[in-house]
């Protein structure tokens, strides 16, 4: 069974940067489209960015130009580079594949104004 472990969150001032990592166990990572999701307090979880096995990417409009999703299939790891962070980016960030895998514990990102 695939396990997902997110890391790299923290507290940062507005305008700062963070790099999140998602480590996946199992041997299906390299063939699945993966995504970063986030859930802010009182809000539904939303897909922020996705990346196909070949490296094609998609982003929601609010993070375009600020976030970059990437993956290393040899390490079963996915990343989210977040620049120019805003208070509205505050949330728990999760990784998953079309919401089909068991959810990890997530990593908290807090952006202060």
MODELLER restraints for C-alpha pairs under 7 A, 6 or more apart:
rsr = mdl.restraints
at = mdl.atoms
rsr.add(forms.Gaussian(group=physical.xy_distance, feature=features.Distance(at['CA:1:A'], at['CA:26:A']), mean=6.52, stdev=0.5))
rsr.add(forms.Gaussian(group=physical.xy_distance, feature=features.Distance(at['CA:2:A'], at['CA:24:A']), mean=6.58, stdev=0.5))
rsr.add(forms.Gaussian(group=physical.xy_distance, feature=features.Distance(at['CA:2:A'], at['CA:25:A']), mean=5.27, stdev=0.5))
rsr.add(forms.Gaussian(group=physical.xy_distance, feature=features.Distance(at['CA:2:A'], at['CA:26:A']), mean=5.02, stdev=0.5))
rsr.add(forms.Gaussian(group=physical.xy_distance, feature=features.Distance(at['CA:3:A'], at['CA:24:A']), mean=5.63, stdev=0.5))
rsr.add(forms.Gaussian(group=physical.xy_distance, feature=features.Distance(at['CA:3:A'], at['CA:25:A']), mean=5.22, stdev=0.5))
rsr.add(forms.Gaussian(group=physical.xy_distance, feature=features.Distance(at['CA:3:A'], at['CA:102:A']), mean=6.81, stdev=0.5))
rsr.add(forms.Gaussian(group=physical.xy_distance, feature=features.Distance(at['CA:4:A'], at['CA:22:A']), mean=6.53, stdev=0.5))
rsr.add(forms.Gaussian(group=physical.xy_distance, feature=features.Distance(at['CA:4:A'], at['CA:23:A']), mean=5.76, stdev=0.5))
rsr.add(forms.Gaussian(group=physical.xy_distance, feature=features.Distance(at['CA:4:A'], at['CA:24:A']), mean=4.68, stdev=0.5))
rsr.add(forms.Gaussian(group=physical.xy_distance, feature=features.Distance(at['CA:4:A'], at['CA:25:A']), mean=6.70, stdev=0.5))
rsr.add(forms.Gaussian(group=physical.xy_distance, feature=features.Distance(at['CA:4:A'], at['CA:103:A']), mean=6.81, stdev=0.5))
rsr.add(forms.Gaussian(group=physical.xy_distance, feature=features.Distance(at['CA:4:A'], at['CA:104:A']), mean=5.14, stdev=0.5))
rsr.add(forms.Gaussian(group=physical.xy_distance, feature=features.Distance(at['CA:5:A'], at['CA:22:A']), mean=5.52, stdev=0.5))
rsr.add(forms.Gaussian(group=physical.xy_distance, feature=features.Distance(at['CA:5:A'], at['CA:23:A']), mean=5.18, stdev=0.5))
rsr.add(forms.Gaussian(group=physical.xy_distance, feature=features.Distance(at['CA:5:A'], at['CA:24:A']), mean=6.52, stdev=0.5))
rsr.add(forms.Gaussian(group=physical.xy_distance, feature=features.Distance(at['CA:5:A'], at['CA:104:A']), mean=5.62, stdev=0.5))
rsr.add(forms.Gaussian(group=physical.xy_distance, feature=features.Distance(at['CA:5:A'], at['CA:105:A']), mean=6.99, stdev=0.5))
rsr.add(forms.Gaussian(group=physical.xy_distance, feature=features.Distance(at['CA:6:A'], at['CA:21:A']), mean=5.66, stdev=0.5))
rsr.add(forms.Gaussian(group=physical.xy_distance, feature=features.Distance(at['CA:6:A'], at['CA:22:A']), mean=4.49, stdev=0.5))
rsr.add(forms.Gaussian(group=physical.xy_distance, feature=features.Distance(at['CA:6:A'], at['CA:23:A']), mean=6.51, stdev=0.5))
rsr.add(forms.Gaussian(group=physical.xy_distance, feature=features.Distance(at['CA:6:A'], at['CA:94:A']), mean=6.48, stdev=0.5))
rsr.add(forms.Gaussian(group=physical.xy_distance, feature=features.Distance(at['CA:6:A'], at['CA:95:A']), mean=6.90, stdev=0.5))
rsr.add(forms.Gaussian(group=physical.xy_distance, feature=features.Distance(at['CA:6:A'], at['CA:104:A']), mean=6.88, stdev=0.5))
rsr.add(forms.Gaussian(group=physical.xy_distance, feature=features.Distance(at['CA:6:A'], at['CA:106:A']), mean=5.37, stdev=0.5))
rsr.add(forms.Gaussian(group=physical.xy_distance, feature=features.Distance(at['CA:6:A'], at['CA:107:A']), mean=5.73, stdev=0.5))
rsr.add(forms.Gaussian(group=physical.xy_distance, feature=features.Distance(at['CA:7:A'], at['CA:20:A']), mean=5.74, stdev=0.5))
rsr.add(forms.Gaussian(group=physical.xy_distance, feature=features.Distance(at['CA:7:A'], at['CA:21:A']), mean=5.29, stdev=0.5))
rsr.add(forms.Gaussian(group=physical.xy_distance, feature=features.Distance(at['CA:7:A'], at['CA:22:A']), mean=6.55, stdev=0.5))
rsr.add(forms.Gaussian(group=physical.xy_distance, feature=features.Distance(at['CA:7:A'], at['CA:107:A']), mean=5.54, stdev=0.5))
rsr.add(forms.Gaussian(group=physical.xy_distance, feature=features.Distance(at['CA:8:A'], at['CA:19:A']), mean=5.90, stdev=0.5))
rsr.add(forms.Gaussian(group=physical.xy_distance, feature=features.Distance(at['CA:8:A'], at['CA:20:A']), mean=4.47, stdev=0.5))
rsr.add(forms.Gaussian(group=physical.xy_distance, feature=features.Distance(at['CA:8:A'], at['CA:21:A']), mean=6.09, stdev=0.5))
rsr.add(forms.Gaussian(group=physical.xy_distance, feature=features.Distance(at['CA:8:A'], at['CA:107:A']), mean=6.85, stdev=0.5))
rsr.add(forms.Gaussian(group=physical.xy_distance, feature=features.Distance(at['CA:9:A'], at['CA:18:A']), mean=6.86, stdev=0.5))
rsr.add(forms.Gaussian(group=physical.xy_distance, feature=features.Distance(at['CA:9:A'], at['CA:20:A']), mean=6.23, stdev=0.5))
rsr.add(forms.Gaussian(group=physical.xy_distance, feature=features.Distance(at['CA:9:A'], at['CA:107:A']), mean=5.20, stdev=0.5))
rsr.add(forms.Gaussian(group=physical.xy_distance, feature=features.Distance(at['CA:9:A'], at['CA:108:A']), mean=5.17, stdev=0.5))
rsr.add(forms.Gaussian(group=physical.xy_distance, feature=features.Distance(at['CA:9:A'], at['CA:109:A']), mean=4.86, stdev=0.5))
rsr.add(forms.Gaussian(group=physical.xy_distance, feature=features.Distance(at['CA:10:A'], at['CA:108:A']), mean=6.13, stdev=0.5))
rsr.add(forms.Gaussian(group=physical.xy_distance, feature=features.Distance(at['CA:10:A'], at['CA:109:A']), mean=5.07, stdev=0.5))
rsr.add(forms.Gaussian(group=physical.xy_distance, feature=features.Distance(at['CA:10:A'], at['CA:110:A']), mean=6.14, stdev=0.5))
rsr.add(forms.Gaussian(group=physical.xy_distance, feature=features.Distance(at['CA:11:A'], at['CA:109:A']), mean=6.18, stdev=0.5))
rsr.add(forms.Gaussian(group=physical.xy_distance, feature=features.Distance(at['CA:11:A'], at['CA:110:A']), mean=4.73, stdev=0.5))
rsr.add(forms.Gaussian(group=physical.xy_distance, feature=features.Distance(at['CA:11:A'], at['CA:111:A']), mean=5.92, stdev=0.5))
rsr.add(forms.Gaussian(group=physical.xy_distance, feature=features.Distance(at['CA:12:A'], at['CA:110:A']), mean=6.32, stdev=0.5))
rsr.add(forms.Gaussian(group=physical.xy_distance, feature=features.Distance(at['CA:12:A'], at['CA:111:A']), mean=5.03, stdev=0.5))
rsr.add(forms.Gaussian(group=physical.xy_distance, feature=features.Distance(at['CA:12:A'], at['CA:112:A']), mean=6.27, stdev=0.5))
rsr.add(forms.Gaussian(group=physical.xy_distance, feature=features.Distance(at['CA:13:A'], at['CA:111:A']), mean=5.36, stdev=0.5))
rsr.add(forms.Gaussian(group=physical.xy_distance, feature=features.Distance(at['CA:13:A'], at['CA:112:A']), mean=4.77, stdev=0.5))
rsr.add(forms.Gaussian(group=physical.xy_distance, feature=features.Distance(at['CA:13:A'], at['CA:113:A']), mean=6.16, stdev=0.5))
rsr.add(forms.Gaussian(group=physical.xy_distance, feature=features.Distance(at['CA:14:A'], at['CA:84:A']), mean=6.90, stdev=0.5))
rsr.add(forms.Gaussian(group=physical.xy_distance, feature=features.Distance(at['CA:14:A'], at['CA:85:A']), mean=5.33, stdev=0.5))
rsr.add(forms.Gaussian(group=physical.xy_distance, feature=features.Distance(at['CA:14:A'], at['CA:86:A']), mean=5.05, stdev=0.5))
rsr.add(forms.Gaussian(group=physical.xy_distance, feature=features.Distance(at['CA:14:A'], at['CA:87:A']), mean=6.32, stdev=0.5))
rsr.add(forms.Gaussian(group=physical.xy_distance, feature=features.Distance(at['CA:14:A'], at['CA:111:A']), mean=5.69, stdev=0.5))
rsr.add(forms.Gaussian(group=physical.xy_distance, feature=features.Distance(at['CA:14:A'], at['CA:112:A']), mean=5.67, stdev=0.5))
rsr.add(forms.Gaussian(group=physical.xy_distance, feature=features.Distance(at['CA:14:A'], at['CA:113:A']), mean=5.31, stdev=0.5))
rsr.add(forms.Gaussian(group=physical.xy_distance, feature=features.Distance(at['CA:15:A'], at['CA:83:A']), mean=6.98, stdev=0.5))
rsr.add(forms.Gaussian(group=physical.xy_distance, feature=features.Distance(at['CA:15:A'], at['CA:84:A']), mean=4.09, stdev=0.5))
rsr.add(forms.Gaussian(group=physical.xy_distance, feature=features.Distance(at['CA:15:A'], at['CA:85:A']), mean=4.86, stdev=0.5))
rsr.add(forms.Gaussian(group=physical.xy_distance, feature=features.Distance(at['CA:15:A'], at['CA:86:A']), mean=6.44, stdev=0.5))
rsr.add(forms.Gaussian(group=physical.xy_distance, feature=features.Distance(at['CA:16:A'], at['CA:83:A']), mean=6.14, stdev=0.5))
rsr.add(forms.Gaussian(group=physical.xy_distance, feature=features.Distance(at['CA:16:A'], at['CA:84:A']), mean=5.47, stdev=0.5))
rsr.add(forms.Gaussian(group=physical.xy_distance, feature=features.Distance(at['CA:16:A'], at['CA:85:A']), mean=5.49, stdev=0.5))
rsr.add(forms.Gaussian(group=physical.xy_distance, feature=features.Distance(at['CA:17:A'], at['CA:82:A']), mean=5.38, stdev=0.5))
rsr.add(forms.Gaussian(group=physical.xy_distance, feature=features.Distance(at['CA:17:A'], at['CA:83:A']), mean=4.40, stdev=0.5))
rsr.add(forms.Gaussian(group=physical.xy_distance, feature=features.Distance(at['CA:17:A'], at['CA:84:A']), mean=6.24, stdev=0.5))
rsr.add(forms.Gaussian(group=physical.xy_distance, feature=features.Distance(at['CA:17:A'], at['CA:85:A']), mean=6.18, stdev=0.5))
rsr.add(forms.Gaussian(group=physical.xy_distance, feature=features.Distance(at['CA:18:A'], at['CA:81:A']), mean=6.17, stdev=0.5))
rsr.add(forms.Gaussian(group=physical.xy_distance, feature=features.Distance(at['CA:18:A'], at['CA:82:A']), mean=5.24, stdev=0.5))
rsr.add(forms.Gaussian(group=physical.xy_distance, feature=features.Distance(at['CA:18:A'], at['CA:83:A']), mean=6.74, stdev=0.5))
rsr.add(forms.Gaussian(group=physical.xy_distance, feature=features.Distance(at['CA:19:A'], at['CA:79:A']), mean=6.83, stdev=0.5))
rsr.add(forms.Gaussian(group=physical.xy_distance, feature=features.Distance(at['CA:19:A'], at['CA:80:A']), mean=5.59, stdev=0.5))
rsr.add(forms.Gaussian(group=physical.xy_distance, feature=features.Distance(at['CA:19:A'], at['CA:81:A']), mean=4.44, stdev=0.5))
rsr.add(forms.Gaussian(group=physical.xy_distance, feature=features.Distance(at['CA:19:A'], at['CA:82:A']), mean=5.97, stdev=0.5))
rsr.add(forms.Gaussian(group=physical.xy_distance, feature=features.Distance(at['CA:20:A'], at['CA:79:A']), mean=5.44, stdev=0.5))
rsr.add(forms.Gaussian(group=physical.xy_distance, feature=features.Distance(at['CA:20:A'], at['CA:80:A']), mean=4.97, stdev=0.5))
rsr.add(forms.Gaussian(group=physical.xy_distance, feature=features.Distance(at['CA:20:A'], at['CA:81:A']), mean=6.42, stdev=0.5))
rsr.add(forms.Gaussian(group=physical.xy_distance, feature=features.Distance(at['CA:21:A'], at['CA:77:A']), mean=6.82, stdev=0.5))
rsr.add(forms.Gaussian(group=physical.xy_distance, feature=features.Distance(at['CA:21:A'], at['CA:78:A']), mean=5.75, stdev=0.5))
rsr.add(forms.Gaussian(group=physical.xy_distance, feature=features.Distance(at['CA:21:A'], at['CA:79:A']), mean=4.53, stdev=0.5))
rsr.add(forms.Gaussian(group=physical.xy_distance, feature=features.Distance(at['CA:21:A'], at['CA:80:A']), mean=6.56, stdev=0.5))
rsr.add(forms.Gaussian(group=physical.xy_distance, feature=features.Distance(at['CA:22:A'], at['CA:77:A']), mean=5.44, stdev=0.5))
rsr.add(forms.Gaussian(group=physical.xy_distance, feature=features.Distance(at['CA:22:A'], at['CA:78:A']), mean=5.01, stdev=0.5))
rsr.add(forms.Gaussian(group=physical.xy_distance, feature=features.Distance(at['CA:22:A'], at['CA:79:A']), mean=6.20, stdev=0.5))
rsr.add(forms.Gaussian(group=physical.xy_distance, feature=features.Distance(at['CA:22:A'], at['CA:95:A']), mean=6.33, stdev=0.5))
rsr.add(forms.Gaussian(group=physical.xy_distance, feature=features.Distance(at['CA:23:A'], at['CA:76:A']), mean=6.09, stdev=0.5))
rsr.add(forms.Gaussian(group=physical.xy_distance, feature=features.Distance(at['CA:23:A'], at['CA:77:A']), mean=4.60, stdev=0.5))
rsr.add(forms.Gaussian(group=physical.xy_distance, feature=features.Distance(at['CA:23:A'], at['CA:78:A']), mean=6.68, stdev=0.5))
rsr.add(forms.Gaussian(group=physical.xy_distance, feature=features.Distance(at['CA:24:A'], at['CA:76:A']), mean=5.49, stdev=0.5))
rsr.add(forms.Gaussian(group=physical.xy_distance, feature=features.Distance(at['CA:24:A'], at['CA:77:A']), mean=6.17, stdev=0.5))
rsr.add(forms.Gaussian(group=physical.xy_distance, feature=features.Distance(at['CA:29:A'], at['CA:73:A']), mean=6.99, stdev=0.5))
rsr.add(forms.Gaussian(group=physical.xy_distance, feature=features.Distance(at['CA:29:A'], at['CA:76:A']), mean=5.84, stdev=0.5))
rsr.add(forms.Gaussian(group=physical.xy_distance, feature=features.Distance(at['CA:30:A'], at['CA:53:A']), mean=5.90, stdev=0.5))
rsr.add(forms.Gaussian(group=physical.xy_distance, feature=features.Distance(at['CA:30:A'], at['CA:73:A']), mean=5.13, stdev=0.5))
rsr.add(forms.Gaussian(group=physical.xy_distance, feature=features.Distance(at['CA:30:A'], at['CA:76:A']), mean=6.83, stdev=0.5))
rsr.add(forms.Gaussian(group=physical.xy_distance, feature=features.Distance(at['CA:31:A'], at['CA:53:A']), mean=5.60, stdev=0.5))
rsr.add(forms.Gaussian(group=physical.xy_distance, feature=features.Distance(at['CA:32:A'], at['CA:52:A']), mean=6.76, stdev=0.5))
rsr.add(forms.Gaussian(group=physical.xy_distance, feature=features.Distance(at['CA:32:A'], at['CA:53:A']), mean=5.90, stdev=0.5))
rsr.add(forms.Gaussian(group=physical.xy_distance, feature=features.Distance(at['CA:32:A'], at['CA:97:A']), mean=6.65, stdev=0.5))
rsr.add(forms.Gaussian(group=physical.xy_distance, feature=features.Distance(at['CA:33:A'], at['CA:50:A']), mean=6.92, stdev=0.5))
rsr.add(forms.Gaussian(group=physical.xy_distance, feature=features.Distance(at['CA:33:A'], at['CA:51:A']), mean=5.64, stdev=0.5))
rsr.add(forms.Gaussian(group=physical.xy_distance, feature=features.Distance(at['CA:33:A'], at['CA:52:A']), mean=4.22, stdev=0.5))
rsr.add(forms.Gaussian(group=physical.xy_distance, feature=features.Distance(at['CA:33:A'], at['CA:53:A']), mean=5.66, stdev=0.5))
rsr.add(forms.Gaussian(group=physical.xy_distance, feature=features.Distance(at['CA:33:A'], at['CA:97:A']), mean=5.88, stdev=0.5))
rsr.add(forms.Gaussian(group=physical.xy_distance, feature=features.Distance(at['CA:34:A'], at['CA:50:A']), mean=5.61, stdev=0.5))
rsr.add(forms.Gaussian(group=physical.xy_distance, feature=features.Distance(at['CA:34:A'], at['CA:51:A']), mean=5.48, stdev=0.5))
rsr.add(forms.Gaussian(group=physical.xy_distance, feature=features.Distance(at['CA:34:A'], at['CA:52:A']), mean=6.47, stdev=0.5))
rsr.add(forms.Gaussian(group=physical.xy_distance, feature=features.Distance(at['CA:34:A'], at['CA:96:A']), mean=5.82, stdev=0.5))
rsr.add(forms.Gaussian(group=physical.xy_distance, feature=features.Distance(at['CA:34:A'], at['CA:97:A']), mean=4.48, stdev=0.5))
rsr.add(forms.Gaussian(group=physical.xy_distance, feature=features.Distance(at['CA:35:A'], at['CA:47:A']), mean=6.85, stdev=0.5))
rsr.add(forms.Gaussian(group=physical.xy_distance, feature=features.Distance(at['CA:35:A'], at['CA:49:A']), mean=5.52, stdev=0.5))
rsr.add(forms.Gaussian(group=physical.xy_distance, feature=features.Distance(at['CA:35:A'], at['CA:50:A']), mean=4.02, stdev=0.5))
rsr.add(forms.Gaussian(group=physical.xy_distance, feature=features.Distance(at['CA:35:A'], at['CA:51:A']), mean=6.23, stdev=0.5))
rsr.add(forms.Gaussian(group=physical.xy_distance, feature=features.Distance(at['CA:35:A'], at['CA:95:A']), mean=5.59, stdev=0.5))
rsr.add(forms.Gaussian(group=physical.xy_distance, feature=features.Distance(at['CA:35:A'], at['CA:96:A']), mean=5.51, stdev=0.5))
rsr.add(forms.Gaussian(group=physical.xy_distance, feature=features.Distance(at['CA:35:A'], at['CA:97:A']), mean=5.85, stdev=0.5))
rsr.add(forms.Gaussian(group=physical.xy_distance, feature=features.Distance(at['CA:36:A'], at['CA:47:A']), mean=6.07, stdev=0.5))
rsr.add(forms.Gaussian(group=physical.xy_distance, feature=features.Distance(at['CA:36:A'], at['CA:48:A']), mean=5.58, stdev=0.5))
rsr.add(forms.Gaussian(group=physical.xy_distance, feature=features.Distance(at['CA:36:A'], at['CA:49:A']), mean=5.37, stdev=0.5))
rsr.add(forms.Gaussian(group=physical.xy_distance, feature=features.Distance(at['CA:36:A'], at['CA:50:A']), mean=6.36, stdev=0.5))
rsr.add(forms.Gaussian(group=physical.xy_distance, feature=features.Distance(at['CA:36:A'], at['CA:93:A']), mean=6.83, stdev=0.5))
rsr.add(forms.Gaussian(group=physical.xy_distance, feature=features.Distance(at['CA:36:A'], at['CA:94:A']), mean=5.70, stdev=0.5))
rsr.add(forms.Gaussian(group=physical.xy_distance, feature=features.Distance(at['CA:36:A'], at['CA:95:A']), mean=4.49, stdev=0.5))
rsr.add(forms.Gaussian(group=physical.xy_distance, feature=features.Distance(at['CA:36:A'], at['CA:96:A']), mean=6.60, stdev=0.5))
rsr.add(forms.Gaussian(group=physical.xy_distance, feature=features.Distance(at['CA:37:A'], at['CA:45:A']), mean=6.52, stdev=0.5))
rsr.add(forms.Gaussian(group=physical.xy_distance, feature=features.Distance(at['CA:37:A'], at['CA:46:A']), mean=5.34, stdev=0.5))
rsr.add(forms.Gaussian(group=physical.xy_distance, feature=features.Distance(at['CA:37:A'], at['CA:47:A']), mean=4.28, stdev=0.5))
rsr.add(forms.Gaussian(group=physical.xy_distance, feature=features.Distance(at['CA:37:A'], at['CA:48:A']), mean=5.21, stdev=0.5))
rsr.add(forms.Gaussian(group=physical.xy_distance, feature=features.Distance(at['CA:37:A'], at['CA:93:A']), mean=5.63, stdev=0.5))
rsr.add(forms.Gaussian(group=physical.xy_distance, feature=features.Distance(at['CA:37:A'], at['CA:94:A']), mean=5.02, stdev=0.5))
rsr.add(forms.Gaussian(group=physical.xy_distance, feature=features.Distance(at['CA:37:A'], at['CA:95:A']), mean=5.90, stdev=0.5))
rsr.add(forms.Gaussian(group=physical.xy_distance, feature=features.Distance(at['CA:38:A'], at['CA:45:A']), mean=5.44, stdev=0.5))
rsr.add(forms.Gaussian(group=physical.xy_distance, feature=features.Distance(at['CA:38:A'], at['CA:46:A']), mean=5.50, stdev=0.5))
rsr.add(forms.Gaussian(group=physical.xy_distance, feature=features.Distance(at['CA:38:A'], at['CA:47:A']), mean=6.60, stdev=0.5))
rsr.add(forms.Gaussian(group=physical.xy_distance, feature=features.Distance(at['CA:38:A'], at['CA:48:A']), mean=6.76, stdev=0.5))
rsr.add(forms.Gaussian(group=physical.xy_distance, feature=features.Distance(at['CA:38:A'], at['CA:91:A']), mean=5.81, stdev=0.5))
rsr.add(forms.Gaussian(group=physical.xy_distance, feature=features.Distance(at['CA:38:A'], at['CA:92:A']), mean=5.43, stdev=0.5))
rsr.add(forms.Gaussian(group=physical.xy_distance, feature=features.Distance(at['CA:38:A'], at['CA:93:A']), mean=4.27, stdev=0.5))
rsr.add(forms.Gaussian(group=physical.xy_distance, feature=features.Distance(at['CA:38:A'], at['CA:94:A']), mean=5.91, stdev=0.5))
rsr.add(forms.Gaussian(group=physical.xy_distance, feature=features.Distance(at['CA:39:A'], at['CA:45:A']), mean=4.25, stdev=0.5))
rsr.add(forms.Gaussian(group=physical.xy_distance, feature=features.Distance(at['CA:39:A'], at['CA:46:A']), mean=6.39, stdev=0.5))
rsr.add(forms.Gaussian(group=physical.xy_distance, feature=features.Distance(at['CA:39:A'], at['CA:91:A']), mean=5.20, stdev=0.5))
rsr.add(forms.Gaussian(group=physical.xy_distance, feature=features.Distance(at['CA:39:A'], at['CA:92:A']), mean=5.33, stdev=0.5))
rsr.add(forms.Gaussian(group=physical.xy_distance, feature=features.Distance(at['CA:39:A'], at['CA:93:A']), mean=6.59, stdev=0.5))
rsr.add(forms.Gaussian(group=physical.xy_distance, feature=features.Distance(at['CA:40:A'], at['CA:90:A']), mean=6.42, stdev=0.5))
rsr.add(forms.Gaussian(group=physical.xy_distance, feature=features.Distance(at['CA:40:A'], at['CA:91:A']), mean=4.17, stdev=0.5))
rsr.add(forms.Gaussian(group=physical.xy_distance, feature=features.Distance(at['CA:40:A'], at['CA:92:A']), mean=6.39, stdev=0.5))
rsr.add(forms.Gaussian(group=physical.xy_distance, feature=features.Distance(at['CA:41:A'], at['CA:91:A']), mean=6.98, stdev=0.5))
rsr.add(forms.Gaussian(group=physical.xy_distance, feature=features.Distance(at['CA:48:A'], at['CA:59:A']), mean=5.84, stdev=0.5))
rsr.add(forms.Gaussian(group=physical.xy_distance, feature=features.Distance(at['CA:48:A'], at['CA:60:A']), mean=5.52, stdev=0.5))
rsr.add(forms.Gaussian(group=physical.xy_distance, feature=features.Distance(at['CA:49:A'], at['CA:58:A']), mean=5.46, stdev=0.5))
rsr.add(forms.Gaussian(group=physical.xy_distance, feature=features.Distance(at['CA:49:A'], at['CA:59:A']), mean=4.33, stdev=0.5))
rsr.add(forms.Gaussian(group=physical.xy_distance, feature=features.Distance(at['CA:49:A'], at['CA:60:A']), mean=6.44, stdev=0.5))
rsr.add(forms.Gaussian(group=physical.xy_distance, feature=features.Distance(at['CA:49:A'], at['CA:69:A']), mean=6.65, stdev=0.5))
rsr.add(forms.Gaussian(group=physical.xy_distance, feature=features.Distance(at['CA:50:A'], at['CA:57:A']), mean=5.56, stdev=0.5))
rsr.add(forms.Gaussian(group=physical.xy_distance, feature=features.Distance(at['CA:50:A'], at['CA:58:A']), mean=5.28, stdev=0.5))
rsr.add(forms.Gaussian(group=physical.xy_distance, feature=features.Distance(at['CA:50:A'], at['CA:59:A']), mean=6.66, stdev=0.5))
rsr.add(forms.Gaussian(group=physical.xy_distance, feature=features.Distance(at['CA:51:A'], at['CA:57:A']), mean=4.44, stdev=0.5))
rsr.add(forms.Gaussian(group=physical.xy_distance, feature=features.Distance(at['CA:51:A'], at['CA:58:A']), mean=6.63, stdev=0.5))
rsr.add(forms.Gaussian(group=physical.xy_distance, feature=features.Distance(at['CA:51:A'], at['CA:69:A']), mean=6.84, stdev=0.5))
rsr.add(forms.Gaussian(group=physical.xy_distance, feature=features.Distance(at['CA:51:A'], at['CA:70:A']), mean=7.00, stdev=0.5))
rsr.add(forms.Gaussian(group=physical.xy_distance, feature=features.Distance(at['CA:66:A'], at['CA:82:A']), mean=6.08, stdev=0.5))
rsr.add(forms.Gaussian(group=physical.xy_distance, feature=features.Distance(at['CA:66:A'], at['CA:83:A']), mean=5.09, stdev=0.5))
rsr.add(forms.Gaussian(group=physical.xy_distance, feature=features.Distance(at['CA:66:A'], at['CA:84:A']), mean=6.04, stdev=0.5))
rsr.add(forms.Gaussian(group=physical.xy_distance, feature=features.Distance(at['CA:67:A'], at['CA:80:A']), mean=6.67, stdev=0.5))
rsr.add(forms.Gaussian(group=physical.xy_distance, feature=features.Distance(at['CA:67:A'], at['CA:81:A']), mean=5.49, stdev=0.5))
rsr.add(forms.Gaussian(group=physical.xy_distance, feature=features.Distance(at['CA:67:A'], at['CA:82:A']), mean=4.47, stdev=0.5))
rsr.add(forms.Gaussian(group=physical.xy_distance, feature=features.Distance(at['CA:67:A'], at['CA:83:A']), mean=6.05, stdev=0.5))
rsr.add(forms.Gaussian(group=physical.xy_distance, feature=features.Distance(at['CA:68:A'], at['CA:80:A']), mean=5.63, stdev=0.5))
rsr.add(forms.Gaussian(group=physical.xy_distance, feature=features.Distance(at['CA:68:A'], at['CA:81:A']), mean=5.03, stdev=0.5))
rsr.add(forms.Gaussian(group=physical.xy_distance, feature=features.Distance(at['CA:68:A'], at['CA:82:A']), mean=6.60, stdev=0.5))
rsr.add(forms.Gaussian(group=physical.xy_distance, feature=features.Distance(at['CA:69:A'], at['CA:79:A']), mean=5.70, stdev=0.5))
rsr.add(forms.Gaussian(group=physical.xy_distance, feature=features.Distance(at['CA:69:A'], at['CA:80:A']), mean=4.58, stdev=0.5))
rsr.add(forms.Gaussian(group=physical.xy_distance, feature=features.Distance(at['CA:69:A'], at['CA:81:A']), mean=6.41, stdev=0.5))
rsr.add(forms.Gaussian(group=physical.xy_distance, feature=features.Distance(at['CA:70:A'], at['CA:78:A']), mean=5.79, stdev=0.5))
rsr.add(forms.Gaussian(group=physical.xy_distance, feature=features.Distance(at['CA:70:A'], at['CA:79:A']), mean=5.21, stdev=0.5))
rsr.add(forms.Gaussian(group=physical.xy_distance, feature=features.Distance(at['CA:70:A'], at['CA:80:A']), mean=6.51, stdev=0.5))
rsr.add(forms.Gaussian(group=physical.xy_distance, feature=features.Distance(at['CA:71:A'], at['CA:77:A']), mean=5.80, stdev=0.5))
rsr.add(forms.Gaussian(group=physical.xy_distance, feature=features.Distance(at['CA:71:A'], at['CA:78:A']), mean=4.10, stdev=0.5))
rsr.add(forms.Gaussian(group=physical.xy_distance, feature=features.Distance(at['CA:71:A'], at['CA:79:A']), mean=5.92, stdev=0.5))
rsr.add(forms.Gaussian(group=physical.xy_distance, feature=features.Distance(at['CA:72:A'], at['CA:78:A']), mean=6.20, stdev=0.5))
rsr.add(forms.Gaussian(group=physical.xy_distance, feature=features.Distance(at['CA:85:A'], at['CA:111:A']), mean=6.75, stdev=0.5))
rsr.add(forms.Gaussian(group=physical.xy_distance, feature=features.Distance(at['CA:86:A'], at['CA:111:A']), mean=6.11, stdev=0.5))
rsr.add(forms.Gaussian(group=physical.xy_distance, feature=features.Distance(at['CA:87:A'], at['CA:111:A']), mean=4.66, stdev=0.5))
rsr.add(forms.Gaussian(group=physical.xy_distance, feature=features.Distance(at['CA:87:A'], at['CA:112:A']), mean=5.71, stdev=0.5))
rsr.add(forms.Gaussian(group=physical.xy_distance, feature=features.Distance(at['CA:87:A'], at['CA:113:A']), mean=6.01, stdev=0.5))
rsr.add(forms.Gaussian(group=physical.xy_distance, feature=features.Distance(at['CA:89:A'], at['CA:111:A']), mean=6.76, stdev=0.5))
rsr.add(forms.Gaussian(group=physical.xy_distance, feature=features.Distance(at['CA:90:A'], at['CA:109:A']), mean=5.35, stdev=0.5))
rsr.add(forms.Gaussian(group=physical.xy_distance, feature=features.Distance(at['CA:90:A'], at['CA:110:A']), mean=4.59, stdev=0.5))
rsr.add(forms.Gaussian(group=physical.xy_distance, feature=features.Distance(at['CA:90:A'], at['CA:111:A']), mean=5.49, stdev=0.5))
rsr.add(forms.Gaussian(group=physical.xy_distance, feature=features.Distance(at['CA:91:A'], at['CA:108:A']), mean=6.07, stdev=0.5))
rsr.add(forms.Gaussian(group=physical.xy_distance, feature=features.Distance(at['CA:91:A'], at['CA:109:A']), mean=5.51, stdev=0.5))
rsr.add(forms.Gaussian(group=physical.xy_distance, feature=features.Distance(at['CA:91:A'], at['CA:110:A']), mean=6.63, stdev=0.5))
rsr.add(forms.Gaussian(group=physical.xy_distance, feature=features.Distance(at['CA:92:A'], at['CA:106:A']), mean=5.87, stdev=0.5))
rsr.add(forms.Gaussian(group=physical.xy_distance, feature=features.Distance(at['CA:92:A'], at['CA:107:A']), mean=5.41, stdev=0.5))
rsr.add(forms.Gaussian(group=physical.xy_distance, feature=features.Distance(at['CA:92:A'], at['CA:108:A']), mean=4.34, stdev=0.5))
rsr.add(forms.Gaussian(group=physical.xy_distance, feature=features.Distance(at['CA:92:A'], at['CA:109:A']), mean=5.98, stdev=0.5))
rsr.add(forms.Gaussian(group=physical.xy_distance, feature=features.Distance(at['CA:93:A'], at['CA:106:A']), mean=5.29, stdev=0.5))
rsr.add(forms.Gaussian(group=physical.xy_distance, feature=features.Distance(at['CA:93:A'], at['CA:107:A']), mean=5.26, stdev=0.5))
rsr.add(forms.Gaussian(group=physical.xy_distance, feature=features.Distance(at['CA:93:A'], at['CA:108:A']), mean=6.22, stdev=0.5))
rsr.add(forms.Gaussian(group=physical.xy_distance, feature=features.Distance(at['CA:94:A'], at['CA:104:A']), mean=6.79, stdev=0.5))
rsr.add(forms.Gaussian(group=physical.xy_distance, feature=features.Distance(at['CA:94:A'], at['CA:106:A']), mean=4.60, stdev=0.5))
rsr.add(forms.Gaussian(group=physical.xy_distance, feature=features.Distance(at['CA:94:A'], at['CA:107:A']), mean=6.70, stdev=0.5))
rsr.add(forms.Gaussian(group=physical.xy_distance, feature=features.Distance(at['CA:96:A'], at['CA:103:A']), mean=6.81, stdev=0.5))
